[in-house]
Amino acid sequence: MPIQVSDGFKLNAQEARQIGESLAGEYCFAEPFPHIMLENFLPADMVSGLKGHFPQEQLASNVVFDLGYAGYHKRQINPADCDEYCRAAFSFFNSQPFLEFLEGLSSIPGLVPDPYFLGGGFHEIGAGGKLGIHADFRIHPKLHLSRRMNVIIYLNEGWQDAYGGSLELWERDMSKMSRRIEPLWNRCVIFNTDATSYHGHPDPLTPPDGVLRRSIALYYYTASKTIYEDVPNRETMYMARPGDPAPIQREAANLRLAQHLEQWVPPEVLRFSRRAIRRVKRAVRGRQQG
């Protein structure tokens, strides 16, 4: 068990770093990008507690994605709106000892947690749900920090391969899938976040009624004075897989185009162009209806 947590979600910082450092070779030299898969990551009572306290009801901060390739039938839950048990657990994930573990593992110094859990927290995806292959956004819009690491902990007891939902890690040139990881109970996947760390689970889930793919997602950052020179301030970039149907290829390409436009085109020019496109579309529809 990589992480030994005492009562109250406490972890010795020095021991945590040593655990991370003992796994650093496996992590840093993994292909297609630095990553590791760890079984039985959390103590049994802790992971069972997180599953038992997983919010069943809809909360004010819930974000539900029905965006096709960019996320479908996906529910995202901010831990700030959850009960005391969950808030304490997520505070542990943002604590110094947990950061020491991640720094020792990755050799990335000065990791910073996200108190806002932007894009993170509890994730839940139902039948038909999917998340296209993508490289994550790299600049935190509030904190202006560079995103460096992802941690995913799965909460799926009895998950079967036939349900789908395996995490795919793709080569940096999108030439082939490098690794496939099933979202099994108390399995943790940690990986570096950069411009070409492509991952996702793009095929629709096929579990029985009432069975949901659940996980915890955590993101970690570093500060840099030259962040806007070194890292483009962009959103998530989606990539279609070789052999995906033409509609998926077009959808992924349109998503990338929209993000490139957001990054490089001045805002006023972009707004003017969008207004002009809407006017042209209305005119075309009018002629067609006439």
SULSULNOR-V345716 format. One record per helix or strand of 2 or more residues. SS is the DSSP state (~ for helix, > for strand). FROM is the first residue (numbers start at 1). TO is the last residue. If there is no record, write none. Layout:
ss=<SS;SS>
from=<FROM;FROM>
to=<TO;TO>
//
This chain:
ss=<~;~;>;~;>;~;>;~;~;~;>;>;>;~;>;>;>;>;>;~;>;~;~>
from=<13;24;35;44;63;68;72;79;84;96;112;121;146;161;167;177;188;199;213;227;237;246;267>
to=<22;28;38;52;66;70;77;81;93;106;113;135;154;163;170;181;192;201;222;230;238;264;289>
//
